[in-house]
Amino acid sequence: MILQSFSNIFKIADLRKRVLFTIMILGIERIGTHVVTPGIDTAVLAEGFRNLQGTLFGLYDLFAGGAFKKAAIFGLGIMPYISASIIIQLLGAVFPYFQKLQKEGDEGRKKITQFTRYGTLGISAAQAAGVAFFLQSIQISDGRLAVPDPGIGFVLMTVLSMTSGTMLIMWLGEQIDDRGIGNGISLIIFIGIIAQLPSALNQEFIQFSSGQRGLLTEFALIALAFGIIYVVVLLTQGTRKIPVQYAKRVVGRKVYGGVNTHFPMKVLTAGVMPIIFAQALMFVPQTMLTFLPESDFTGYVQSLFSYDSWFYWIFYFFVIVFFTYFYTAIALNPVDVADNLKKQGGFIPGVRPGKKTSEFLDNILTRITLPASVFLGLIAIVPAMLAKWFGIPFSLASFFGGTGLLIIVGVALDFLQQVESQLFERHYDGFMKSGAIKSRRA
């Protein structure tokens, strides 16, 4: 069934071109993760990064698809773009000018995109400078430096290389949006995380074959992984159906409306974006600390934002809850939904059209978003707990929950839904026996 569905993709010329174009762009992105920034001793760098897998630097490397630990030109990944998007959206919630742009349709989106690009450029340059200073500080036990010739020349070269790399990744993501299929930025993060799965599985196999982990423990880990994935899929696909009725309208000799249907309100309206936004924000303190001289204060702050500290877990949890509500408010506006229902002659049984409808929808949205945000916060810190309490390597623990798993599941489902919609439009079978992914049923 699945093989038949994949073969159907290549029977449709337009869909085939989009899929192949997307694969080509993702391939280019993976090539860039292996192009090392000039002026670095890669052997010393690899030695210096061995002890950073369970830290925020290791987590950043997960988002960058393994490019950060190689100091590649794509080492910053797409996180500066996400950070810039967060800033622009926060400005839209505060300043009327940005609120106006968000309501101006295509022209407003173009200006917001332009501001986001400028913000990405500035954030990339600042982060690249921080990375350059960090790389210059790496020294292994025999005294060798990761940067044999440190100085302003290396810093400028690193800023130029990595900033250009981030801007290129941003452009590649936009090309997928325009000419490929799926969300370009999400797919780039997705492919970067998936690329590290073989290495993580190899590490686990080495531990099992060497007797460090027993067979029962391995089965327990596999069961835990599938259980978490199952729950993540349920949450991602879960919807609350709001009953809607449409009044009959007579236009000429035809009668329109008079039907009963429902408005599907997703439990996790914000999707995977809150956890990506929260993770981007959590990188800020570590980046800023690289510009400050070492002291007791900076050491204390760094320990607070260490990936295995309780403070980091609690702070990260509440940041995710906040961004879940914030992005939900942006993605679904109850006032707009109520106005559209009223214009189309629709109403919710027992609820007055207009303001009462928007208040009713807002109340439901608030209640279903709470458990979704709490779940996101809890699942985000699962890898850190497994790594700290059970000694599971961080590279593998990241696939048992957290940002990596949520992105993999969310992006994969979104991609499949877009492919299925293309198949159904042309009367081809989809990936599910029922003919549609559950969340798309009407």
Steps between C-alpha positions, in 0.01 A plus 500: 500500500771746599720401204204552269441846650864595446482382141190719453708804593721453195203451268397865546737728309456810718525308828801305372682824417422648840618192689822469298567873537454472878740205514756693295483805731534282811799330338668837444437587864664177616806568283541839668519336843832340399672814365724613788563866576861599405770517768395203719687184599220244462677227701539728805143625455359146502695422819376817666134430417491150646412632844226736375238248383282534808514879511312776319776497240416138431132590472580787265699254289187283480310790340791579270507142372848428636650808333574692821749247640679505164507883497352481149373800306148376586601471866241749625223309328164670460467612862588869432209516255265347758626746763435791262149365430430487874611861544286623210193315628553635851526851354168433323338440838632832638537757221202609284719535190586129497140410588391695192752317282367165619151596379600643161506167317774426247656847511521491878652151495764616252608783731502269802712253304741781413532605864551136598784469250672810637458364852642164394805674357566691823442204731716274281788746510478531880479123554780433251725742691417315822577166332834637374607600853379164631700309236811699587465391864498124421826337608566131561727333757816506285476877464384514139235759406198446278593829330879499435505868400241684714430868464278757336560346156357165608203669671413700188537194277276294729236774516500531121491124438235403754277802438505428127423135575196588711367739237544227239308250716220757539487543123495123447207470741310768308564315174340186646197708604465644148596212272513189721261337742480539877623775730856577392641613835344209687625248243856633529491452877334160450765367263778626727360307797434182298857511364632434852278197567740239348785624721277489810386145420861395445597631845215307659600182315856537627373536857275194462765280334757594765264393780443850641126466441293186538240352265210582735614863520515521121145368468385749764664787309340390172158475667548844656596650164195358321273601788621861491467513120145364525399764754666777296307394189171493696560850631613633163198356319239555774210738425197640680202509265277806545150443350400764243169552321442708189171675443316451172540776244298534180691653208285505190359152460773331703509430872837521675595393852279315741771247582650380828876467516780568747800727542813292588706673768836329548610421854851611406420792273852639523658178376873462548582873487481577877773253586720630215445860614570408863818316406622797298442725800689262730810536283518875569657489853778263390570717196519819709733334754758440228550879475561542876828429682508192723401569861311344788181672385521379140586152626195501727269618220646240267430227756138617529451470124682170479293242313488267802408757768160519672483875439540446126227235496249712694575819305487313169165345597333836570649659188342222292162551672520873424593452133226239454236753602677780312527313170147360537370857528682585177399185310129506592311820578152420644373847398587438135345151510177638652483778239549254214229271636261794527572615143438150367174462692641245743450482874579272794178352649410675826752782448420846363696598186772765528659587832342212695630253242854640519489481882373142481778397259763684704389318816526159332835589342641606836388179670633258236827691464585460870556120497674529162745760633565299817568189293741687275686630802527154657601317183766763430698416813474120472835461315689696766344284773588176321856618438553613859321226694548192279829578327354483149725684249356839414511429126258209555296657782399784268294249297299390808320831525581865514544735212644247260214250523227764486655654191542161332138396565346842431692566178452145371122516555478845341699379198280191461184712523621729224595206278164333567309815410682502165419132445131536590456797268601271216301199628794291618512293819680650798718342767215386728249223428219735594609735223602790722709583798266522800544872568388586148161329517203730478 
